[in-house]
Amino acid sequence: MPRPPRFDTGELLDAAVLLAADGGPAAVTMSAVAQAVGAPSGSVYHRFTGRPALLAEVWLRTVEGFQEGYLAALDGEDDPRRAARAGARHVVAWSRAHPREAALLLYGAEEFGRSSWSEEHRERADQGNGRVFARLDQLGTDLGATGPEGQDRIILALIDLPLAAIRRHLRAGLPLPPHAEDLAEKSAAALLGEGE
């Protein structure tokens, strides 16, 4: 019976998240990940065909974890205004619960080498983004925020403003202020015509 691997994929990706959060995408190399977990470099190459695959997997695992909760927050409310507020809050709440992953996502897929990813990895990323933006489009329709200006308002309210509320804290390695979720929610509500 073959011996179970000493270092599993999740452990290697966890190490890559820490490296990326502390030093950006450039810090995520095959040797740095191996060193971080005390594994031989071969253990990393056994699971990832090369650095582009490693970068793709660390990005996708992180963004998919965020997207799953984000869509659940949007779908957890029948009223579209409450759904919008829940989505804005989720961006901050998830970032508070996962500060290193949130710091990683501030970089973006291109900075994680998307142009060098396999077609399978790019398709996986596009499908996840497609699900999120389709849900935001539906929310915009439900709220009467349609057309280019309406779409921009939805994205600003549910993505850009919540990220702005956390970005400088995450980049400085500081904890998020206790009122950050409330600010994100109130900003989204105000932008979508709800006042406070």
Secondary structure, 3 states (H helix, E strand, C coil): CCCCCCCCHHHHHHHHHHHHHHHCHHHCCHHHHHHHHCCCHHHHHHHCCCHHHHHHHHHHHHHHHHHHHHHHHHHCCCCHHHHHHHHHHHHHHHHHHCHHHHHHHCCCCHHHCHHHCCHHHHHHHHHHHHHHHHHHHHHHHHHCCCHHHHHHHHHHHHHHHHHHHHHHHHHCCCCCCCCHHHHHHHHHHHHCCCCC
